[in-house]
Amino acid sequence: MPLWAPVCALVLGWAVLVVLRHSWAGDMRLHLGTLHGLLRDPWSPVDPLVGAVEGSPYYSPTMVALAAAAEVTGLRPQAVLELAGLANVVLWLWALIRFCRLLGGPAVGPLAVVFSLLLWGLRPHEWSGFFGLYSLSWTMAYPSLTATALMLLAWHAYLTARWVPLAPLLALIVLIHPFTALNTALGLLAFVLARPARLRDRGQYAAGAAAAVLALAWPWSDLTALPAAAGGLSRIHQGLVLDLGADFGLGHYGLALVGLPALVTGVDRRPLGRELLLLFTLAVSVAGLGAIAGSYGFARVLPVALLALHLALASCLGAPGPRARRAVYAGVAAAACAAGLYGNSGGLIRAWWEPVPPRTLEAWKARDPRTVYAPVIRKVKPGTVVLSDRSWPGRLVNGKGAYSVVPGWPYPFVDEAARRRDVRRFFARGTTDAERMSIIERYRVDCLLTTRRNRVGLAGFRVRARAAKGGVLLSCRLFLPRCLRKPRGRERRRSCWSPPRWGSAPTPACSDRPTRSRRAGEAGRWRPTPAPGWSSC
């Protein structure tokens, strides 16, 4: 039996137990909303956050393929994503072990898997693109893990001069997860700087050109809009840099420094030693320069810096030869892994097959995905637009396939500041009902999600659900437009409006949503007449 088989079986069994809990939070809701959007309109879907523009970078090849699978099999979006999470774990394990064959003997791959899962910190981050054990328990279904596996395969293809598969791999990485595309580029640059003679092969230039053509031809998103939007993603990544010194450096990344001696001493002793050192140097330099310039989004290269440390340590300890000299170093690495297992204990409790109380989750350093909004969010229908007095519940709304007025995640493709101003004005005490109705019609709002202190009573809305804890209230319009009703027979669900392409101005569209028109003798009732500025159906 190969050495990697028991390690991979153990990791995959853990992943199955995590999936069987069906307990998710974070960006999982965003990807659920993305699948819902593609299932409603696979050819011209609106963005999954606010439904304001057509197309989105979240509509990657991975999500389109999963939406097609959901359409064919009839599975719910969450079930499809959970199965995709298991496939991602298998793909990541295979890609990592395949790449490690270039680093030494058969023991390098299993050691790299263990180090990549454990050697992070005592309080590791649960971020997209971070593949520690605890982070993976939340992010295994994210496209970022798919892109990370493809990155390892692309590096392997480049180092073995396989240019034909390199082109589609690079195109997929760019479309699936642009941050991982930056990490992939750093790895390729490190390979070139370590061995400049690699530039002589002309096949790589053809592969790069083909990858660019394939990426630009993707119809569901516009890659040319990403550079201009990168600045809007800086603030949310600030904590990744500021946490570098937490707990004397051991909080989030410090345990990986166990591999630093192996990285430095293996430059000329072990395969790809020079490449790994350059990769680590480039990643740390990019993150540091980005932090100095205030562009904290470049902190997303930190996982590839830690990956270089993990691979160097695995190459050192797994290389063939007398192991007596490495016994002390192996003991230090084992102690670091034990500390990392303690730090990633949240990933272990996430695999427990019975309900876990909140106090136990806190003791095991895992967060509780349950919220006070749960009884209310169940009543939100996919495709509706929800206006909330807080921005964070917008994430819960997106997880149901609905849209929020204020995006729950940073989304620089819409005027987020204007939307926040309108929401504040909507819930201000001095705002009149007429002003509130103008905001409702501007954003085509179907439901209001409010807490106890910001409850607003409007004609034409009725309470659909309430949560006893937290005083959360969901009020929705009495009239549902045809596009949100359940289709009858062979009737096809239609879109409520025709949104503009990215960056273009809104244009009138055909809609059967109601305006505040009242019939004589029927006060408070709504009738489906065209909204101001919209064309009649």
N, C-alpha and C positions, 0 to 999 in steps of 0.2 A: 504494500500500500504506500503511495507517495506521501511525503510528509505534509503536504498541504491539505490532503483530504480531511483528516479529523478537524483541523482548524477551521476550514471552510464549512464543514458540516455543523460545527458548533455555532458559528456565526449565523448561518442560515437558519438553524433551529431557533436561535434567539430572535431573529427577525420575524419568523412565523408567529412566535408567541406575542410579539409586540403588535403585529397586524391583527391578531385575533382579539385584541382588546378593543379595537375600533374606537380608540380614544386619541383625538388629534387636536391640534391648535396651531397657532402661528400662521405661516404662509400656506398651510394646507387649505385654508379657506379660500385663499386667492386662486389656487389651482383648481379647486372645486368650481369656483365661479367661472374660470376660464373654460372648463369642460361644459358647463351649462350653456355658456354663450355659443360655443361651437355646435352644441346639439340643437340649439334653437335655430341658428342660421349658419350652416357650415361654410358658405361661400363668401359672405360679407358680414361677419359678426362685428358687433359694436364692442368697444373695450369693456372688459369684465368688471371694472371698478365703478364708473359713473355712467356708462352707456352714452357718452356724449359724442364720441368720434368713432369712425369705422376703422377697424384694424387696431392692432396692439402688438408690442414686442412679446407679450405673453403668449401669443398664438404661434408657438414654435412648432417645428415638425413633430416633436414628441407629443405635444398636446393634440395636434390634429390627428395623429395616429391613434391616440387613446380615445378621442371622440369617435373616430370611425369604429374602433373596437366596441365602444359602448353602444353605438347604433346597431351594430350587427348582432351583438350578443344580448342586448336588452338589459345589461347590468346597470346598476345605479352608478353615478359618477364616483362616489366614494369607494365602492367596491372595485371599480376599474383602477383607481389610483392606488389602492392598497395592493392589488396584484402587481401593478407597475412598480411599487416599492420593493417587493420581493425580487422582481426581475432586475431592478437597479442594483440590489445587493449582489446578486449573482454576477452581473456584468462587471461591477466594480472589483469583486474578488478575482475574477478571471483576468481582467486587464492588469491589475496590480501584480499578480503572480507572473503573468506573461512578461511584463516589463522587467521584473526582478530576475528573469533568466539571463538578462544581459549583465547582471551585477555579480554573479558568482554561482555557487552551488545550489542544490535543491532546498537547502534550509533557509535561504535568503527570503524567498517568497512568504512562507509562513511567519517568519519573524517580522517581516515588513507589515503584514496584516495586524499582528498583535501590537506592534509599536504605533501604527497609524490609528488604532482604536483607543489606545490607553495613554500614550505619552503626549498629553496636552497640558493640563493643569489640575489644580485641586478644585477649581470651580469653572469648568470649561464652558465656553459659549455654545449655545444651541442655534447656530446660524446656518443659513443656506451656504453650501460650499465647504463647511467645516465637517470633517468626517470622523470626529471622535465618537465614542460609543454612545454617550448621552445625546449628542447632537444628532447622530444617525437615527436614534429612536424616534425623533420627530421629523427628520428631513429625508428619510429613505425614499419617499415617493416624489421628492422634488426633482425637477429637471436638472438641477445643479449636480446631483450625484451622477445622473446620466452623462452630463458633460464632462465631469471629472474622469469617469471611466474612458470616455472617448479621447480625452486628453492623453491619458497613458497609452492608449492604442496609437494615437497620432505620433507621440514621441517614439514609440517602438518602430512604427513604419518609417519615420525619418532616419533613425539610426541604422536601420537595416536596408535603407534605400528602396523602399517599396512605395513608389510615387503614385501608382494607380489608386490604392485605397486612401492615400493621404489626402487627396483633394476632397472627396465627400466627407471625410472625417473633420477636416478643418471647417468646411461649410456648415456642417451640423453643429459644431461647437459654437460657432459665432451666432447661429440662429437660436440655439437652445439656451445658452447662458453666456452673455457677453463678458461677464467678469472672468469666467473660466477661460474664455478666448484670450484674455490678457495674460493669464497664467500660462496658457499654452505657448503664446508668443515668447514669453520670458524663457521657457524651457528651450525652444528652438534657438533663441539668441545665445543661450548658454552653450548649446552644442556647437554652434558656429564659432563662438569665441574660443572654445577649448580646442577645436580642430578646424582652423580656417580652410584647410584643404577640402572640406566638405562642400564649399561653395562652387567647386569646379563642376559638379554634376548638374547638368542643365535640366534634368528631370524635375528637380524641385521647383524651378521657376514655372514650368508648365503646370505643375500641381497647384502652386499658389494662385496662378491666374484662373485656373478652372474653379478653384474654391471660391474666389471672389465673384465670378460669374454666377455660380450656383447660389451663393448667399444673396446677391442683389436681385436675383430672379424670383425670390420667395414672395408670393403674392399676398400673404396675410399680414405683413408688417413692412415698414420702411426703415431699413438700416441707416440710411443717411440722416435720419432724425435723432439717432442715439447720441452722437457726440454733443449736440447742443443741449440735450436733456441731462447729461451726466452731472452737471453742477447741482441740479435739484436733488440728487441722491447723496450729497456729501454729509449733511447733518445727521442722518440716521446712522451713519457709520462712525461717528465720532467716538462712541464708546469703545470700539475695537482698538483704537490707538491709546485712549486715555487709560485703559485697563492693563496696559503692558506692565506697569509697576505694581499692580495689586498683589497684596500678600507677599511682598518682597520679590515680585516677579514670578511667583509660583501659582498665582491665582488662575491664569487662563492659558499660559503658554510655557511656563518655566520648566516643566518636566522634560520637554523635548530637547533642552540644552544638554541632556545626557549624551546625545549623539554628536555634540560639537567636537570633542576630541577625535572621534572617528572621521568626521568630515574634514578636519584640518590635516590629519596625518595620512589620509587615504588618497591624497592628490595623485601621487605617482605609484602607489602601491597596489591599488585595487581598480577594477574596471569602472569606468565613468567617474572616477574620483574627482578629476578636474571639473567635469561637467556639473556634478552636484554642488561643489564649492561655488562655482560661478552662479548657479541657479539660486543658491541661498543668498549670495552677495547681491545679485540683481533684485531679488524680491525684497530684501530688507532695505535696499537703497530706494526702490520705488515707493515703498510704504513710508519711509522717513521723509523723502522729498515731498510726497503728497501731504503729509502731516504739516510740514513747515509751510507749504503753500496754502494750507487750509482746505485741501481737497481730500477729505478723509475717505472718500470712496475707494482710493487706491489701497486702503487697508485690506481689501479683499484678496490681495496677493499674499497675505500672511499664511494661509494654509499651504501654499506651495513652498514657502520658506521652511515650514515645519516638516513638510514631506521630504525635503532634501535631507533634513536631519534624521528622519526615520529611515530613509533608504540607506544613508551612510552607515548608521548603526547596524542595520540588518546585514549590510554587506560585510561589515567588519566581523560581527559575531558569527555569521553563517558561512564565511569563507572556508574552504577546505584547508587542512593543515593541523599542526599541533595546537590543541586548545588550552593547554596548561597556562600559556602566557596570557590568554584572554579570560582566565577564570575570574580574576578580580573585577575586570570590566563587566563581565557577564553578571556578577553578583550585584554590582551597582545598577545595571540596567534592570535586573529583576526587582530590586527594591523600588526603583522608579515606577515600574509597571504596577507593583502592588499599590503604591500611592496613587497612581493613575486610575486603578480600578476603584479605589475608594472615592476619588473625585468624580468618577463616572458612575457612581452607584445609582444615580437617577435612571440611567439606562437599564440597570438590572431590575429595578422595581417596575419599570415600564413593561417588562416581560412577565410580570406576575399575572396569573390567569383569573384571579378573583378580584372583586371590587376593593379598592384601596382607599381608606379614609384620608382626608386632607392632611391630618397631622402626620400620618405615616409617610405620605409623599414629601412633606416638608422635611422630615427627619432624614429621608433618603436623598435629599437635594433634588427633588423633582417637583415641578409645578403642577398645579391642579388645572386641567383644561376646562372644568366646569365653571360657568358664569351665572350670575343672577338673571341674565337675559335669556337663558335657555328656554323657559316655558313660553316666552313671547316670540322668539325667533322661529319656533316651529310653525307659527301661523303665517310667516312671510312667504308669499308666492314667488316662484321664479319669474324674473322679468319685470317685477314691479320696481318703482323708484321710491326709496325710503329717505325721509328727512329726519335726522336725529339731532338731539341737542348736544351730543358728544360725537367726536370723530371716530373713536375707537370702535363702537358698535358697528360701524360701517364694514369692518372685517367680518363680523358675524353675518351681516346682511349679504355680503358677497359670497360667503360660503353656501348660502341657500340659492344662489343663482340670481339674486336681485342686485339692484344698483343703489348706491348711496349718493347723496348730493355732494358731500365732502368725502374725498377718497380716504379710505382707511390706511392706505400706504402712500408714501411719497409718489406722486404721479405728475411729472413736469409737463405732460402733454395737454393738460387743461389748466385754466386759470384758477388754481387752488385758493389763492388769496381772495379773489372776488367771491368765490363760493363760501368761504368762511365768513366774510363780511355779511353776505346775505343771510346765512344761518344765524349769526348773532343778531341781526336786525329782526329776523323772524321771531325770535324768542325774547326780544326786548319788551319790557312792560308797556312802553308808550306806543308800540306799533299797532296800527289799526287793522281791522279784519281785511279791508281792501288791500292794504300793503302786503299782508300775509298771503292773500289769494294771488296777488301778482307774482310773488316768489314761487308759489306752488305751480302756477301755470308756466313760469319761465323754465323750471326744471322738470315739469311734467310729473309732479310728486303724486304718488298713490297712497302712501301711508306715512304716519308720523310716529316716531319712536322716541318717547320722552320719559324722563324721570319725574319724581313727585314735584320737584320745585319748578319745573318748566312746562307744566301741563297747559295745553292750549286747546280751547274748545272752538271748533269751526263748523258752520253749517255744511252738511253734506258728508261729514265724517262720523263714523261710529266706532266704538271700542270693539276690537276683535279679540284682544287677549291682554291679560295683565299678570304680573308676577307679584306674589305676596311679599317676597323679599326684595328690597330695593325700590319698591314702588314704581316699577317699570310698566309703561302703558303703550300698547300698540293700537293706533286708530287708523282706519282705512276708509277710502271713499266708498260710498254706497254703490257706485257704478263701476263695473270692471269693463275696460275696453275689449273689443272682440279679440284682439291679439293676445290677451292674457286669459281668455276663457279656454276651457278644455275643448279641444277640437272634437267635432261630432263626425262619426263615420270616417269618410276619406277626406274630410275637410283638413286642409293644411294650416298649421299655425302660421300666422303672418306677423311681420314685424310691426311694432307700434308706430315707428317713424323711420324715415330714411336719413341717417346721420351723415354729416359731411366727412370727407376724407381728412387725414391728418393735416392740421395747419390751415385748412380752408374755413371760410366763414359759414355759419349756419344758414341753411336754405329752407324755405317752407317745404313741408312734407305732408303727405296725406295721413290723416289720423282720425280715429273715431273716439278719442278721449273727450271727456266732458268739459264744458266751460261752466261758469257759474250762471247759467241761464235758468230761470224758473218759469214754470208754467203758471198761468192764472189759476188761483185756488189751490195750488200744490206747493206751498212754501216749504223750502228746504229740500226739495227733490231736484234731481239733476237730469238733464237730457243730453244726449250725445250730439252736440253741435260743434262745428270746427272752432278751435281755439284761435284767439286773435293772432294774426300773422301767419296762420297755417292755411294751406289750400284745402278746399272742400273735397271730400272723398267722392 
